[in-house]
């Protein structure tokens, strides 16, 4: 799955999209270097909530793998605060804003500190 595939796959909501993000993360981590680069080569052309989340995921995965993030990652963000999980209460929103890893916070996306941790 590529970044473009991830963003273009129809979903019925945030839960389905999160499953796709999880699958992307797992595939990226298992892939050889050439495949990893192909997965992230092309990205979204304009900012958006999901686009910001995906850019943050790619940035974090590249940092983890010791790769340089593709150029498109620098320009993609969420135009408004985006909480990847339902955060209706002020306390939870504040917690996510404080503990989000830098690649996410920089793109106005807020997730738990262990967002990319997989069992």
PyMOL commands that set and color helices and strands:
alter all, ss='L'
color gray80, all
select helices_A, chain A and resi 3-8+14-30+33-40+49-65+71-75+90-99+102-105
alter helices_A, ss='H'
color red, helices_A
select strands_A, chain A and resi 82-83+109-110
alter strands_A, ss='S'
color yellow, strands_A
deselect
rebuild
show_as cartoon
